[in-house]
Amino acid sequence: MRVKCVICDKIESIDDESLIAKRLRNRPIHTFMCNDCHKRISDRTNARIESGNFRLYRPIDEKEDW
């Protein structure tokens, strides 16, 4: 299966029976990102987290006492 990276538009081929290929076929909302872009994004995110200027806003779970 030929896929195109959503960030850099590089075309790669992946195995037709792989989990990624199945997700792309069955759910069009899933997108493909090449390994280079994925690594670059994860490295930059980790660098921002380590700098201390990165705040992750997570929703506060309200516990209900039933």
C-alpha positions as CSV (number, residue, x, y, z in Angstrom):
1,M,0.0,0.0,0.0
2,R,1.3,3.4,-0.9
3,V,0.8,6.2,1.7
4,K,1.7,9.9,1.8
5,C,2.9,11.7,4.9
6,V,0.6,14.5,5.9
7,I,3.4,16.9,6.9
8,C,6.2,16.5,4.3
9,D,4.2,14.8,1.4
10,K,6.8,12.0,1.1
11,I,5.3,8.8,-0.4
12,E,6.2,5.5,1.2
13,S,5.0,2.0,0.8
14,I,3.8,-0.1,3.8
15,D,2.7,-3.7,4.1
16,D,-0.9,-4.3,3.1
17,E,-1.6,-6.5,6.2
18,S,0.0,-4.2,8.7
19,L,-2.0,-2.5,11.5
20,I,-1.4,0.9,10.1
21,A,-2.7,-0.1,6.6
22,K,-5.8,-1.5,8.1
23,R,-6.5,1.6,10.1
24,L,-6.0,3.8,7.0
25,R,-8.4,1.6,5.0
26,N,-11.2,1.3,7.5
27,R,-11.1,4.7,9.1
28,P,-10.4,7.6,6.8
29,I,-9.9,10.0,9.7
30,H,-6.6,8.3,10.5
31,T,-3.6,9.9,8.8
32,F,-0.1,8.7,8.1
33,M,3.0,10.4,9.3
34,C,6.5,9.1,8.2
35,N,9.0,8.0,10.8
36,D,11.2,11.1,10.2
37,C,8.4,13.6,10.9
38,H,7.2,11.5,13.9
39,K,10.6,11.5,15.4
40,R,11.2,15.2,14.8
41,I,7.8,16.1,16.4
42,S,8.4,13.9,19.5
43,D,12.0,15.2,19.9
44,R,10.8,18.9,19.8
45,T,7.9,18.2,22.2
46,N,10.2,16.5,24.7
47,A,12.6,19.4,24.5
48,R,9.7,21.8,25.2
49,I,8.6,19.7,28.2
50,E,12.1,19.7,29.6
51,S,12.5,23.4,29.2
52,G,9.7,24.0,31.7
53,N,7.7,26.4,29.4
54,F,5.3,23.6,28.3
55,R,2.1,23.2,30.2
56,L,-0.3,20.4,29.5
57,Y,-3.8,21.3,30.3
58,R,-5.7,18.2,31.2
59,P,-9.4,18.2,32.1
60,I,-10.1,17.8,35.8
61,D,-12.2,14.8,36.5
62,E,-15.0,15.5,38.9
63,K,-15.8,12.5,41.1
64,E,-19.4,11.9,41.7
65,D,-20.4,10.3,45.0
66,W,-23.5,8.2,44.2
